[in-house]
Amino acid sequence: MLVTRPANGTKVVMLGNLDQIDTPNLTAGGSGLAHVVGHFKDYPRGGHLILPEGERSPLANYANKVL
């Protein structure tokens, strides 16, 4: 619904980290964020980027890698 209702000139920004899924029966490839990225990858007015590492504390970045 979020991407089907905006008016002309609206910008939609979605943020997420596919490595931080904590729902037992959901995978990174099956998340809503991955679904939107996949369907909009060829849309000329859309785009996505992947940050090389987190923007939180060194402890949070380390926990994200090892847990």
N, C-alpha and C positions, 0 to 999 in steps of 0.2 A: 504494500500500500504506500509506503514511503516514497518510492520512486515513480509511482503511477499518478500521483495527485498534484505535484507542484505546478505552479503557474509559470508562464513565460518569464525568463530571466532569473528563475530560482536556481540556486546552486545547492547540491546535496553532497555532503562530505560524510563518508562512513569510515570509521576507524576500527581497527581490531587487530588481534594477534592470533593467528591460527595455531601457534604453538601453545596457547594458554587455554585450550578447551578442556574443561573439567567435567563435562557430562559423559558418563560412562558409555552410552550408546551413540555418541556422535564423534565423527572423525573430522580432521581438518578439511578433507575434500568434500564432506557432506554438510558443512556449516552454511548458514545463510550468507555469510560474507563471501565464502568461496563461490557460492552459487551466483551472486550478483557480479562478482569480478569475472567469472567465466562467461556470463551472458552479455556483459558490456565490453568485453575486451576489444571488439572490432568497431565499437561505436566511436565515431570521429570526435565527439564532444566529451568523451569520457576518458578516464585513465586511472591507473593505479601505480603505486610505487611500493617497494619493499625496502624498509630501512635495514641496514646491515647489522645493527644491534639496537637494543632497547635504549630508551631515553630516561630510564629510572636509575636507581642506585646500583653500584657495582654488585651488591649482595643480591638484588632482584635479578640482575642479568645473569649472575652465576646460577641462581636457583632455577631460572628458566632453562638453562642449558642442561643441568644435571637431574632435574626432577621430572 
